[in-house]
């Protein structure tokens, strides 16, 4: 979960960017989960980077980084902000993913959660929404891609760069992406315009089942006052429905920190429906305020098979957590 930066305090939005923020709100286009691509020729493919979605507003040395829920993350990611300032870009709005990378250069979500000073960071830019007074959101993706590559090359810097588009068999490329350690692929429909919100013109193919859940409490670890497993839920018609629990993937510090946070939000009554009697007998319930990203093998009735905690998401509300079901082939 992003923490306040120790190296840079939040600063007011530069006056020169206020009008740009009003013209291009931080409302990114989101991909729809799919289990395959019926007509690969209609799409090109990009690697799916495992980090935080972020839009960057730039005008020379003035830079603001916004989350997909319109949080100002400029101070949260000072290395990325400074790399963008160093590029001294003219007026533009970029869309991409802020990631922490491992020793092999592969983005890892858990690294961005537990990063320390010196953790390598990147901003992988995959779209250009505005440039020098020109709104590009209504232009075809090919036009936006050409403008992006002219503005930011694939090797612009070690921190900020344009992602690569690839063509080929989605199944084979997905296998290679998964083997290399990436989260999956995004397939983008040729000729499509930029449309804020979830869109069928962008489809995501994942290596593993993975999604966000509302945290509604925890089961204490035997013999201690720390998290043994988080209790998870999804939101259906404004009600939280129990979806399972996750007890692996945590550091020792995370187990302690999560217990403290959930204890502060304790609830005397269950905060999710449909939990089993076994869960009810052990649960410490909490009002939903945290969102956990979890990878799992498959869903069974009332539980998840082989779940693993990947981290907390500050850019999503508990009420936004619903089951993500793959769309039919497109």
C-alpha positions as CSV (number, residue, x, y, z in Angstrom):
1,X,0.0,0.0,0.0
2,X,1.5,3.4,-0.9
3,X,2.9,5.2,2.1
4,X,3.7,8.9,2.4
5,X,7.1,9.4,1.0
6,X,9.9,10.1,3.4
7,X,11.9,12.0,0.9
8,X,9.4,14.5,-0.5
9,X,6.4,16.3,1.0
10,X,3.2,16.7,-0.9
11,X,3.3,20.0,-2.8
12,X,0.5,22.1,-4.3
13,X,-0.5,21.4,-7.9
14,X,1.6,23.8,-10.1
15,X,-0.5,26.6,-11.4
16,X,0.4,25.8,-15.0
17,X,-1.1,22.3,-14.7
18,X,-4.4,23.1,-13.0
19,X,-6.1,23.8,-16.3
20,X,-4.7,20.7,-17.9
21,X,-6.0,18.6,-15.0
22,X,-9.5,20.0,-15.5
23,X,-9.4,19.3,-19.3
24,X,-8.1,15.7,-18.9
25,X,-9.4,14.2,-15.7
26,X,-7.7,11.2,-14.2
27,X,-10.2,8.7,-15.6
28,X,-8.2,6.0,-17.3
29,X,-9.5,3.5,-19.8
30,X,-9.6,0.1,-18.2
31,X,-9.3,-3.3,-19.8
32,X,-11.9,-6.0,-19.6
33,X,-10.8,-9.5,-18.5
34,X,-10.9,-12.0,-21.3
35,X,-10.0,-15.7,-21.7
36,X,-8.9,-15.3,-25.2
37,X,-8.9,-13.2,-28.4
38,X,-11.1,-14.5,-31.2
39,X,-9.7,-12.3,-33.9
40,X,-6.0,-11.5,-33.2
41,X,-5.6,-9.5,-36.4
42,X,-7.9,-6.8,-35.0
43,X,-5.6,-6.2,-32.0
44,X,-2.1,-5.6,-31.0
45,X,-0.6,-6.9,-27.8
46,X,1.3,-5.2,-25.0
47,X,2.9,-6.7,-21.8
48,X,0.7,-6.1,-18.8
49,X,2.9,-4.4,-16.2
50,X,2.3,-5.3,-12.5
51,X,2.2,-2.0,-10.6
52,X,0.0,1.1,-10.0
53,X,-1.9,2.7,-12.9
54,X,-0.9,6.4,-13.1
55,X,-1.5,9.4,-15.3
56,X,1.3,11.9,-15.6
57,X,0.6,15.6,-16.3
58,X,3.7,17.4,-17.6
59,X,4.7,20.9,-18.6
60,X,8.4,21.4,-18.5
61,X,9.6,21.0,-14.9
62,X,6.0,21.0,-13.6
63,X,4.8,17.4,-13.1
64,X,1.9,15.8,-11.3
65,X,1.3,12.0,-11.0
66,X,-2.3,11.0,-10.4
67,X,-3.7,7.6,-9.5
68,X,-6.7,6.1,-11.3
69,X,-8.9,7.3,-8.4
70,X,-7.5,10.9,-8.7
71,X,-5.1,10.7,-5.8
72,X,-2.0,12.9,-6.1
73,X,0.9,10.5,-6.0
74,X,3.6,12.9,-7.1
75,X,5.3,12.8,-3.7
76,X,4.6,9.0,-3.4
77,X,6.9,8.3,-6.4
78,X,9.6,10.9,-6.3
79,X,12.0,9.0,-8.5
80,X,9.4,8.8,-11.3
81,X,8.5,12.5,-10.8
82,X,12.1,13.6,-11.0
83,X,12.7,11.5,-14.1
84,X,9.7,13.1,-15.8
85,X,11.0,16.6,-14.9
86,X,14.4,15.7,-16.3
87,X,12.8,15.0,-19.7
88,X,11.5,18.5,-19.7
89,X,8.5,17.5,-21.8
90,X,6.2,20.1,-23.3
91,X,2.5,20.1,-22.3
92,X,1.3,16.5,-22.3
93,X,-0.7,13.8,-20.4
94,X,0.7,10.3,-20.3
95,X,-1.0,7.1,-19.2
96,X,1.0,4.2,-17.9
97,X,2.0,2.0,-15.0
98,X,4.4,2.8,-12.1
99,X,6.3,-0.3,-11.1
100,X,9.0,-1.6,-8.9
101,X,11.3,-4.1,-10.7
102,X,13.3,-7.0,-9.5
103,X,17.0,-7.9,-10.3
104,X,15.9,-9.2,-13.7
105,X,14.0,-6.0,-14.6
106,X,10.6,-7.6,-14.2
107,X,7.8,-5.6,-12.4
108,X,6.7,-7.1,-9.1
109,X,3.7,-5.8,-7.2
110,X,5.0,-7.0,-3.8
111,X,8.1,-4.9,-4.3
112,X,6.2,-1.7,-4.8
113,X,4.3,-2.5,-1.6
114,X,7.5,-3.2,0.5
115,X,9.9,-0.9,-1.3
116,X,12.8,0.7,0.4
117,X,15.1,3.6,-0.5
118,X,16.9,2.5,-3.6
119,X,14.3,0.1,-4.9
120,X,14.4,0.5,-8.8
121,X,11.3,2.1,-10.1
122,X,10.0,2.5,-13.7
123,X,7.1,4.4,-15.4
124,X,6.0,2.2,-18.4
125,X,4.1,4.6,-20.6
126,X,1.6,3.1,-23.1
127,X,-0.7,6.0,-24.1
128,X,-0.6,9.7,-24.9
129,X,-3.9,11.5,-24.2
130,X,-3.0,15.2,-24.7
131,X,-0.1,17.0,-26.4
132,X,0.5,20.8,-26.8
133,X,-3.2,21.8,-26.7
134,X,-4.3,18.8,-28.8
135,X,-6.8,16.3,-27.2
136,X,-5.7,12.9,-28.6
137,X,-8.4,10.8,-26.8
138,X,-10.6,11.0,-29.8
139,X,-7.9,9.9,-32.2
140,X,-7.3,6.3,-33.2
141,X,-4.9,4.3,-31.1
142,X,-2.4,4.1,-34.0
143,X,-2.3,7.9,-34.0
144,X,-1.7,8.1,-30.2
145,X,0.9,5.4,-30.4
146,X,2.9,7.2,-33.1
147,X,2.7,10.5,-31.2
148,X,3.9,8.7,-28.0
149,X,6.8,7.1,-29.7
150,X,7.9,10.4,-31.2
151,X,7.7,12.0,-27.8
152,X,9.1,9.2,-25.6
153,X,11.3,6.6,-27.2
154,X,11.5,3.0,-25.8
155,X,14.9,3.9,-24.4
156,X,14.2,7.4,-23.2
157,X,15.5,6.8,-19.7
158,X,16.0,4.0,-17.3
159,X,12.9,5.1,-15.4
160,X,10.5,6.5,-18.1
161,X,10.0,4.8,-21.4
162,X,7.3,3.9,-24.0
163,X,6.1,0.3,-23.9
164,X,6.4,-1.9,-27.0
165,X,3.5,-3.2,-29.1
166,X,3.8,-6.7,-30.5
167,X,2.0,-8.9,-33.0
168,X,1.6,-12.6,-33.2
169,X,-0.4,-15.5,-31.7
170,X,-1.8,-14.3,-28.3
171,X,-1.6,-17.8,-26.8
172,X,2.1,-18.2,-27.6
173,X,3.0,-14.6,-26.6
174,X,1.0,-15.0,-23.3
175,X,3.0,-18.2,-22.5
176,X,6.3,-16.3,-23.1
177,X,5.1,-13.4,-21.0
178,X,4.1,-15.7,-18.1
179,X,7.4,-17.6,-18.3
180,X,9.3,-14.3,-18.1
181,X,7.3,-13.4,-14.9
182,X,4.9,-10.8,-16.2
183,X,1.3,-10.5,-15.1
184,X,-0.1,-11.1,-18.6
185,X,-1.0,-9.2,-21.8
186,X,-3.3,-6.4,-22.9
187,X,-4.9,-6.6,-26.3
188,X,-5.9,-3.3,-27.8
189,X,-8.3,-3.0,-30.7
190,X,-6.9,-1.3,-33.8
191,X,-8.6,2.0,-34.7
192,X,-10.1,2.4,-31.2
193,X,-10.5,5.7,-29.4
194,X,-9.6,6.3,-25.8
195,X,-12.7,5.7,-23.6
196,X,-12.5,6.3,-19.8
197,X,-13.8,3.4,-17.8
198,X,-14.0,-0.3,-18.5
199,X,-13.9,-1.0,-22.3
200,X,-14.2,-4.0,-24.5
201,X,-11.7,-2.4,-26.9
202,X,-9.0,-3.2,-24.4
203,X,-8.9,-6.8,-23.2
204,X,-6.5,-8.3,-20.6
205,X,-5.2,-11.8,-20.6
206,X,-3.8,-12.9,-17.2
207,X,-1.3,-15.6,-16.4
208,X,-3.0,-16.3,-13.1
209,X,-6.4,-15.6,-11.6
210,X,-6.0,-12.5,-9.6
211,X,-8.3,-9.7,-8.4
212,X,-9.1,-7.2,-5.7
213,X,-11.2,-8.0,-2.6
214,X,-12.6,-6.0,0.2
215,X,-11.0,-6.9,3.6
216,X,-13.8,-7.5,6.1
217,X,-11.7,-8.9,9.0
218,X,-9.1,-11.5,9.9
219,X,-8.5,-14.8,11.6
220,X,-5.8,-14.3,14.3
221,X,-2.7,-16.5,14.1
222,X,-2.8,-19.3,16.7
223,X,-1.0,-18.0,19.8
224,X,-0.6,-14.4,18.7
225,X,-2.4,-11.2,18.0
226,X,-1.4,-11.0,14.4
227,X,-3.1,-11.8,11.1
228,X,-3.2,-15.5,10.4
229,X,-5.5,-15.0,7.4
230,X,-7.4,-12.0,5.9
231,X,-11.2,-12.4,5.4
232,X,-12.2,-11.3,1.9
233,X,-15.5,-10.2,0.3
234,X,-16.9,-8.8,-2.9
235,X,-19.6,-6.2,-3.1
236,X,-23.0,-7.2,-4.7
237,X,-25.9,-4.7,-4.7
238,X,-24.3,-2.7,-1.9
239,X,-23.8,-5.8,0.3
240,X,-20.5,-7.4,1.1
241,X,-20.5,-11.2,0.4
242,X,-17.9,-13.4,1.9
243,X,-15.5,-14.7,-0.8
244,X,-12.8,-16.6,1.1
245,X,-9.6,-16.0,3.0
246,X,-5.9,-15.7,2.3
247,X,-3.2,-16.7,4.7
248,X,0.0,-16.7,2.6
249,X,2.1,-14.1,1.0
250,X,2.6,-11.8,4.0
251,X,5.7,-10.6,5.7
252,X,5.9,-10.8,9.5
253,X,5.6,-7.0,9.6
254,X,2.6,-7.0,7.4
255,X,0.8,-9.5,9.6
256,X,1.3,-7.2,12.6
257,X,0.4,-4.0,10.7
258,X,-2.7,-5.4,9.2
259,X,-4.0,-6.7,12.6
260,X,-3.5,-3.2,14.1
261,X,-5.3,-1.5,11.2
262,X,-8.2,-3.9,11.3
263,X,-8.4,-3.8,15.1
264,X,-9.0,0.0,14.8
265,X,-12.0,-0.7,12.5
266,X,-13.4,-3.6,14.5
267,X,-17.1,-4.5,14.2
268,X,-19.1,-6.3,16.8
269,X,-21.1,-8.0,14.1
270,X,-20.1,-9.7,10.8
271,X,-19.4,-7.3,8.0
272,X,-20.0,-9.9,5.2
273,X,-22.8,-12.3,4.5
274,X,-22.6,-16.0,3.8
275,X,-19.5,-16.9,5.9
276,X,-19.5,-20.4,7.1
277,X,-20.0,-21.3,10.8
278,X,-16.3,-22.3,11.0
279,X,-15.3,-18.8,9.8
280,X,-17.8,-17.1,12.1
281,X,-16.3,-18.9,15.1
282,X,-12.8,-17.6,14.5
283,X,-13.4,-14.2,12.8
284,X,-12.4,-10.8,14.0
285,X,-14.7,-8.6,11.9
286,X,-13.8,-5.1,10.7
287,X,-15.6,-2.4,8.8
288,X,-14.4,-2.6,5.1
289,X,-11.8,0.0,4.5
290,X,-8.9,-1.9,2.9
291,X,-8.6,-3.6,-0.5
292,X,-6.3,-6.6,-1.0
293,X,-5.0,-7.9,-4.2
294,X,-5.0,-11.7,-4.2
295,X,-3.8,-14.4,-6.7
296,X,-5.6,-17.7,-6.6
297,X,-5.9,-21.0,-8.5
298,X,-9.7,-21.2,-8.7
299,X,-12.9,-20.4,-6.8
300,X,-14.7,-23.1,-4.8
301,X,-17.9,-22.7,-2.9
302,X,-17.2,-20.1,-0.2
303,X,-13.4,-20.2,-0.5
304,X,-10.4,-19.7,-2.8
305,X,-8.0,-22.4,-3.8
306,X,-4.3,-21.7,-3.1
307,X,-4.7,-17.9,-2.6
308,X,-1.7,-15.7,-2.1
309,X,-1.7,-12.1,-0.8
310,X,0.0,-9.7,-3.3
311,X,-0.6,-6.4,-1.4
312,X,-3.0,-3.7,-0.5
313,X,-4.4,-1.3,-3.1
314,X,-5.0,2.3,-2.1
315,X,-6.4,3.2,-5.6
316,X,-9.6,1.2,-5.2
317,X,-12.5,1.3,-2.8
318,X,-14.0,-1.8,-1.1
319,X,-17.3,-1.0,-2.7
320,X,-15.7,-1.3,-6.2
321,X,-14.6,-5.0,-5.5
322,X,-16.8,-7.3,-7.6
323,X,-16.1,-10.7,-9.1
324,X,-14.2,-10.2,-12.4
325,X,-15.6,-12.7,-14.9
326,X,-13.8,-13.2,-18.2
327,X,-15.7,-11.8,-21.2
328,X,-16.6,-14.0,-24.2
329,X,-14.0,-14.1,-27.0
330,X,-13.8,-10.9,-28.9
